[in-house]
Every structure is written in C-alpha cells, then in structure tokens.
Amino acid sequence: MSEKLYLYPVWVRIWHVLNALLFLVLLVSGLSMQYSNPNVPLLPFNVAVTSHNIAGLGLFLLYLCFLVLFVFTSNRKHYKIELKGLPARLIMQMRYYAFGVFRGEQAPFPTQEEAKFNPLQQVTYVVVLFVLYPLLIITGLPLMFPEVIIDNFFGIGGTLLTALLHASAGFLASLFLVIHLYFATMGASFFSNFKSIINGYHEAH
C-alpha cells in the first residue's frame, strides 16, 4: 500500500508549472531562431524573437521569486547537500537508476518528508538552479540589449561569445528537461509524480 507525503506546497507547484511553460516557449522559439529553415521556420522570425524575449523576462522574474521564497521558506532544506560520503551516495543512486529500478529493487534513498530529493537529484537541482539558470539569465538579458555587451573579449567578439554561452546553456537546460521528464515516470506509477504537481502529494511505494 502506498503512502502519500505532502511535499510540494502551492507556491512550488505554481512556480514549477509556470517555469515549465515558459521554458517550452523559450525552447521552441530558440530552436526556430537558431536551426529552422528560414524558408519554412517553426515560427515567423519576429514572432520567435518577441516570444523568446517575453518568456525570458518572465523566467527571470520567476527565478527572482524562487530565490526569495527559497530564502524565506523551509523548502531550502531539501537543497542542502551533505558533502561527507557524497561520491559513494551518488554512485549508489546512479546504479539504482541504471539497473536497480528495472529489477524492482528498493530505492537506496527513498523520498521522505525531511528529504524529498535523493543525492543525485540534490546535486542536479543545485547545479541547474544556481549555475545553469543564472548563466542563461546573465547571457540572455544582454542579448536583448546588445549595445551593453563589450565588443571584444580576449580576441573574441563579445556578442558572439555571449550568444555561444547562451545557446550552450540552453542546450544543457533542454537536456535536463528531457532527463527530468524521463525520471519523473519512475514513481509509484507512471503518472504519480506528474499528479504530485497537481495535488502536492508524493505517492511513495
């Protein structure tokens, strides 16, 4: 019999859904600007640019809201990484994802009320939220106002370097999204983790 834990407060769920929607707009519009055939674009170029800029600003504001709530709510405890023994715990979790989950083994770090993330999730989310997101923002905002970008950085055009960093960060964020969606299916049932974003309850095995 499964156990339900209330782990996702309303603000986390709202932030998560809005964040996902905005990122999808950024993904489609970014791909349209970068890689689609100019004669048959995914989106008309002006629509892609406008929607990308609006979604980018929206994501920036959402990120600021996340930081404020991160500081002033207890949710931040789930992101506190215990460094002692971390490599061994990461290897255990990666082994479980690679083999154990398909053999029906017990998760080495089951979700708990005081620790809703396993070690691999903790490290990944910290990197995404506190390294990748800031990189997307600090490279994306200047591209909206290219006149503020320095002309030359150690022999490389400032705008080109900023654009390359932004595209690279966008690719990594897209890769994270795909992996995140895949691992979300590894719950008590295929859709249980997706239902958590609606009702706030994690359904444990």
PyMOL commands that set and color helices and strands:
alter all, ss='L'
color gray80, all
select helices_A, chain A and resi 10-34+45-72+74-79+86-98+100-102+119-144+146-148+158-184+192-199
alter helices_A, ss='H'
color red, helices_A
select strands_A, chain A and resi 3-6+152-153+156-157+201-204
alter strands_A, ss='S'
color yellow, strands_A
deselect
rebuild
show_as cartoon
